[in-house]
Amino acid sequence: MEYGRHRFPRKYTPSEVGLLAKTDELHQWLSGPATKKIMGREYEVYGHSEFGNISRISVAHLYNLRRSNTYRNITRRFTKTKPAVSRIGERAKPDPRGQPGYIRIDTVHQGDFNGHKGIYHINAVDEITQWEIVASMEGISEAYLVPVLESMLAQFPFIIRGFHSDNGGEFVNHIVARLLNKLLIRFTKSRPRHTDDNGLVEIKNGSVLRKNLGYAHIPQACAELLNQYHKDYLNPYINFHRPCFFPVSVIDHRGKIKKTYPYEEVMTPHERLKSVPKAESYLRPGVTLEKLWTIANQMSDNQFAERMVNARSKLFQQITRFAKTSCLKPFPPGSFFD
């Protein structure tokens, strides 16, 4: 006698399971009760008779059907790969509390040309004094970045306590994190939906870096020339001879805090550093206010600016000579390579 396995009658046909799958796809997989309610409305309110049987399904069995092979063969749901969350750095806005030593940092690319990568600049600005250090490097890989970062941090006259960047991989990596941990510097990074977390340095990118170096392509091999220019001319000019606006918070008649920029608060980063209470306590070993004052008073603002402009002209001439003897021809119209 032939064996016959007993099977329970199928209450919901494949076409009815298909109605469930279609409803789920249209409504982005709602909860079981909500999906049952929609199918009930399709039958009772809108008169779609094909939903008559499936609309009476129990919520528990609805979830069973969603796990069935019939349902899964009709619809496929793919979960997007979730980006890995980096545990390097702390998502927070730095809170210097009036103390110098909390810098904001960002990178600026000097453009590509004919498949050749341009030079990269790093811009670091202290939040309280706006003391700024600019450096250049051939690329943003870790091999170039770490030595440049060490050199930049050493050029600040005060001890660095905080380091804030955006979420770019050039800074958010284990090598930079180890460097900052070794120097006991707190590493923070910008928060989601807070585009102004790194706003100070981004403003300086335009008002200082682009204004002085422009947008034209500069070959990577010129990094050493540029760093010498930054160290001898640009960085001293920014910090000792270029005044900045410093905001003062006041409460208006409606009780709201408003930032104002009075003329009395326009000063150079060096002057701002001197005005910080107990400024000497923040200086790094070997640096004194007297030494900084001597540097600031070697030349007037106009004298140093004129010296810097002449040096920048010679720098661009050297870059032009290098570019014309390299493989970068033809040169883009309107650049200083013409």
C-alpha positions as CSV (number, residue, x, y, z in Angstrom):
1,M,0.0,0.0,0.0
2,E,1.4,3.4,-1.0
3,Y,2.2,5.7,1.9
4,G,0.4,9.1,1.8
5,R,1.5,11.9,4.2
6,H,-1.3,13.8,5.8
7,R,-1.2,17.5,4.9
8,F,-3.4,20.2,6.4
9,P,-5.3,22.1,3.8
10,R,-3.7,25.4,2.9
11,K,-5.8,28.3,4.1
12,Y,-4.0,31.0,2.1
13,T,-3.1,30.5,-1.5
14,P,0.2,31.7,-3.0
15,S,-1.7,34.6,-4.7
16,E,-3.0,35.7,-1.3
17,V,0.5,35.6,0.1
18,G,1.4,37.7,-2.8
19,L,-1.2,40.3,-1.8
20,L,0.4,40.4,1.6
21,A,3.9,40.8,0.1
22,K,2.7,43.6,-2.2
23,T,1.0,45.4,0.7
24,D,4.2,45.1,2.7
25,E,6.3,46.5,-0.1
26,L,4.0,49.4,-0.8
27,H,3.8,50.4,2.9
28,Q,7.4,49.7,3.9
29,W,6.7,46.7,6.1
30,L,4.5,48.1,8.8
31,S,3.6,46.2,12.0
32,G,1.4,43.2,11.8
33,P,-1.8,44.9,13.2
34,A,-1.3,47.9,10.8
35,T,-0.9,45.6,7.8
36,K,-3.9,43.6,8.8
37,K,-5.9,46.8,9.1
38,I,-4.9,47.9,5.6
39,M,-5.9,44.6,4.0
40,G,-9.2,44.8,5.9
41,R,-9.8,48.2,4.5
42,E,-9.0,47.1,1.0
43,Y,-11.8,44.5,1.3
44,E,-14.4,46.2,3.5
45,V,-14.0,49.9,2.5
46,Y,-12.7,49.7,-1.1
47,G,-14.5,46.5,-2.2
48,H,-11.4,44.6,-3.4
49,S,-12.8,41.0,-3.1
50,E,-9.4,39.4,-3.5
51,F,-8.5,40.5,0.0
52,G,-11.6,38.8,1.5
53,N,-9.8,35.8,2.9
54,I,-6.3,37.2,3.7
55,S,-7.9,40.2,5.5
56,R,-9.2,37.8,8.2
57,I,-5.7,36.4,9.0
58,S,-4.6,36.6,12.6
59,V,-1.7,38.9,13.4
60,A,0.4,36.0,14.7
61,H,-0.1,34.0,11.5
62,L,0.7,37.1,9.4
63,Y,4.2,37.0,10.9
64,N,4.4,33.3,10.1
65,L,3.6,34.0,6.4
66,R,6.3,36.7,6.3
67,R,8.8,34.0,7.3
68,S,7.6,31.4,4.7
69,N,9.5,30.4,1.6
70,T,6.5,31.5,-0.6
71,Y,6.6,35.0,0.8
72,R,10.3,35.3,0.6
73,N,10.4,34.1,-3.0
74,I,7.9,36.9,-3.9
75,T,9.7,39.8,-2.2
76,R,13.2,40.3,-1.2
77,R,14.3,42.9,1.4
78,F,17.9,44.0,1.4
79,T,19.4,45.7,4.4
80,K,21.9,48.4,3.4
81,T,25.3,48.0,4.8
82,K,25.7,50.2,7.8
83,P,28.9,52.3,7.8
84,A,31.4,51.4,10.3
85,V,31.4,53.8,13.2
86,S,34.9,55.0,14.0
87,R,35.7,55.0,17.7
88,I,38.6,57.3,17.2
89,G,38.1,60.8,18.6
90,E,35.2,62.1,20.6
91,R,32.2,63.6,18.9
92,A,32.0,66.9,20.8
93,K,32.4,70.6,20.5
94,P,35.6,71.7,22.2
95,D,35.1,73.9,25.3
96,P,38.3,75.8,25.9
97,R,36.7,78.0,28.6
98,G,38.8,81.0,27.7
99,Q,42.1,79.0,27.7
100,P,44.4,79.0,24.6
101,G,45.6,75.6,23.4
102,Y,42.4,74.3,21.7
103,I,43.0,74.2,18.0
104,R,40.7,73.5,15.0
105,I,42.4,71.9,12.1
106,D,41.5,71.3,8.4
107,T,43.1,70.4,5.1
108,V,43.0,72.4,1.8
109,H,43.8,71.0,-1.6
110,Q,45.6,73.2,-4.1
111,G,44.0,71.5,-7.1
112,D,44.8,68.9,-9.7
113,F,46.1,69.4,-13.2
114,N,46.4,67.0,-16.1
115,G,46.2,64.0,-13.8
116,H,48.8,65.4,-11.4
117,K,47.7,65.9,-7.8
118,G,48.4,69.3,-6.3
119,I,49.9,70.1,-2.9
120,Y,47.9,69.9,0.3
121,H,47.8,72.5,3.0
122,I,47.0,72.0,6.7
123,N,45.5,74.9,8.6
124,A,45.4,74.9,12.4
125,V,43.7,77.8,14.4
126,D,43.5,78.2,18.1
127,E,39.9,79.0,19.1
128,I,40.6,81.7,21.8
129,T,43.6,83.6,20.3
130,Q,43.1,82.7,16.6
131,W,46.8,81.9,16.6
132,E,47.3,80.2,13.3
133,I,49.9,77.8,11.8
134,V,49.9,76.8,8.1
135,A,51.9,73.9,6.7
136,S,52.1,72.1,3.3
137,M,52.7,68.5,2.3
138,E,52.9,66.4,-0.8
139,G,49.9,64.2,0.2
140,I,47.5,63.5,3.0
141,S,48.8,60.0,3.7
142,E,50.0,59.2,7.2
143,A,53.6,59.1,6.1
144,Y,53.4,62.8,5.2
145,L,50.9,63.9,7.8
146,V,52.4,62.9,11.1
147,P,55.8,64.7,10.7
148,V,54.0,67.8,9.5
149,L,51.6,67.7,12.5
150,E,54.4,67.3,15.0
151,S,56.1,70.3,13.4
152,M,52.9,72.4,13.5
153,L,52.1,71.6,17.1
154,A,55.6,72.6,18.1
155,Q,55.2,76.0,16.4
156,F,52.4,77.1,18.7
157,P,53.8,79.2,21.6
158,F,51.4,77.6,24.1
159,I,50.8,74.0,25.2
160,I,48.2,72.3,23.0
161,R,45.4,70.7,25.0
162,G,42.7,70.1,22.4
163,F,42.7,69.0,18.8
164,H,39.4,69.2,16.8
165,S,38.9,68.1,13.2
166,D,36.1,67.1,10.9
167,N,35.5,63.4,10.2
168,G,38.0,63.1,7.3
169,G,40.2,60.0,7.3
170,E,43.3,62.1,7.1
171,F,42.9,63.0,10.8
172,V,40.5,60.3,12.1
173,N,43.0,57.4,12.1
174,H,44.9,55.4,14.6
175,I,48.3,56.9,13.8
176,V,47.1,60.5,14.5
177,A,45.3,59.3,17.6
178,R,48.5,57.7,19.0
179,L,50.4,60.9,18.4
180,L,47.8,62.9,20.2
181,N,47.6,60.4,23.1
182,K,51.4,60.5,23.4
183,L,51.2,64.3,23.7
184,L,48.2,64.1,26.1
185,I,46.0,66.1,23.7
186,R,42.2,65.5,23.7
187,F,41.0,64.5,20.3
188,T,37.5,65.7,19.3
189,K,35.7,65.6,16.0
190,S,32.7,67.3,14.5
191,R,29.2,66.2,15.4
192,P,26.5,65.2,12.9
193,R,24.2,68.1,11.9
194,H,26.5,70.6,13.4
195,T,28.2,72.2,10.4
196,D,29.7,75.0,12.3
197,D,31.7,72.8,14.7
198,N,34.8,73.4,12.6
199,G,33.7,76.8,11.2
200,L,36.5,78.9,12.5
201,V,39.3,77.1,10.6
202,E,37.1,76.8,7.5
203,I,36.7,80.6,7.4
204,K,40.4,81.0,7.8
205,N,40.9,78.7,4.8
206,G,39.4,81.4,2.6
207,S,40.4,84.6,4.3
208,V,44.1,83.6,4.8
209,L,45.1,80.6,2.8
210,R,43.3,81.2,-0.5
211,K,43.9,85.0,-0.3
212,N,47.7,84.4,0.0
213,L,48.2,81.3,-2.2
214,G,45.2,81.4,-4.5
215,Y,43.6,78.5,-6.3
216,A,46.0,77.6,-9.0
217,H,47.7,74.2,-9.1
218,I,51.0,73.9,-7.2
219,P,53.0,70.7,-7.8
220,Q,53.5,68.5,-4.8
221,A,57.2,68.6,-5.1
222,C,57.1,72.3,-4.0
223,A,56.0,71.4,-0.4
224,E,59.5,72.1,1.0
225,L,59.6,75.6,-0.6
226,L,56.2,76.4,0.7
227,N,56.9,75.2,4.2
228,Q,59.9,77.5,4.4
229,Y,57.8,80.4,3.2
230,H,55.1,79.6,5.8
231,K,57.6,79.4,8.6
232,D,59.6,82.5,7.7
233,Y,56.8,84.8,6.4
234,L,53.2,83.7,6.4
235,N,52.9,82.3,9.9
236,P,54.7,85.3,11.6
237,Y,52.6,87.7,9.5
238,I,49.3,86.1,10.5
239,N,50.1,86.0,14.2
240,F,52.0,89.2,14.8
241,H,50.9,91.6,12.1
242,R,47.3,90.7,10.9
243,P,44.5,91.9,13.2
244,C,41.4,89.7,13.7
245,F,37.9,90.3,15.0
246,F,37.1,88.8,18.4
247,P,33.5,88.5,19.3
248,V,31.9,89.8,22.5
249,S,28.6,88.3,23.7
250,V,26.0,90.7,24.9
251,I,22.4,90.2,26.0
252,D,19.9,92.2,24.0
253,H,16.6,93.7,25.2
254,R,14.8,90.4,24.5
255,G,17.2,88.4,26.6
256,K,18.9,86.7,23.7
257,I,22.7,86.4,23.5
258,K,24.1,88.3,20.6
259,K,27.7,88.4,19.3
260,T,29.1,91.8,18.6
261,Y,32.5,92.8,17.2
262,P,33.6,96.1,18.8
263,Y,36.6,97.9,17.4
264,E,38.4,97.7,20.8
265,E,38.5,93.9,20.3
266,V,40.2,94.0,16.9
267,M,43.8,92.8,17.6
268,T,46.5,90.4,16.4
269,P,46.6,86.9,17.8
270,H,49.8,87.9,19.7
271,E,47.9,90.8,21.3
272,R,45.0,88.6,22.2
273,L,47.3,86.0,23.8
274,K,48.9,88.8,25.9
275,S,45.4,89.8,27.1
276,V,44.5,86.3,28.4
277,P,44.5,86.3,32.2
278,K,47.7,84.5,33.5
279,A,48.9,84.1,29.9
280,E,52.4,83.0,31.0
281,S,50.9,79.8,32.6
282,Y,49.8,78.6,29.1
283,L,53.1,79.0,27.3
284,R,55.2,76.1,26.4
285,P,58.7,75.7,28.1
286,G,61.2,78.1,26.6
287,V,58.6,80.6,25.4
288,T,58.1,83.9,27.2
289,L,55.9,86.9,26.5
290,E,59.1,89.0,26.3
291,K,60.4,86.8,23.4
292,L,57.1,87.0,21.6
293,W,57.0,90.8,22.1
294,T,60.5,91.0,20.6
295,I,59.4,89.1,17.5
296,A,56.3,91.3,17.1
297,N,58.3,94.6,17.3
298,Q,61.1,93.8,14.9
299,M,59.1,95.4,12.1
300,S,56.0,97.3,11.6
301,D,52.9,95.7,10.2
302,N,53.4,97.3,6.8
303,Q,57.1,96.6,6.7
304,F,56.6,92.9,7.4
305,A,53.7,92.7,4.9
306,E,55.9,94.2,2.2
307,R,58.7,91.8,3.0
308,M,56.2,88.9,2.8
309,V,54.7,90.0,-0.5
310,N,58.2,90.2,-2.0
311,A,59.0,86.7,-0.7
312,R,55.8,85.4,-2.1
313,S,56.6,86.8,-5.5
314,K,60.0,85.0,-5.5
315,L,58.3,81.8,-4.3
316,F,55.9,81.8,-7.2
317,Q,58.7,82.5,-9.6
318,Q,60.5,79.4,-8.2
319,I,57.3,77.3,-8.5
320,T,56.9,78.5,-12.1
321,R,60.5,77.6,-13.0
322,F,60.0,74.2,-11.5
323,A,56.7,73.6,-13.3
324,K,58.1,74.6,-16.7
325,T,60.9,72.1,-16.4
326,S,58.6,69.3,-15.2
327,C,56.0,67.3,-17.0
328,L,53.1,69.6,-16.2
329,K,52.9,71.4,-19.6
330,P,50.7,72.8,-21.1
331,F,49.9,75.2,-18.4
332,P,46.3,76.3,-17.5
333,P,45.4,79.8,-18.8
334,G,45.3,82.4,-16.2
335,S,47.5,80.6,-13.7
336,F,50.9,81.9,-12.5
337,F,52.5,79.2,-14.7
338,D,51.9,81.5,-17.8
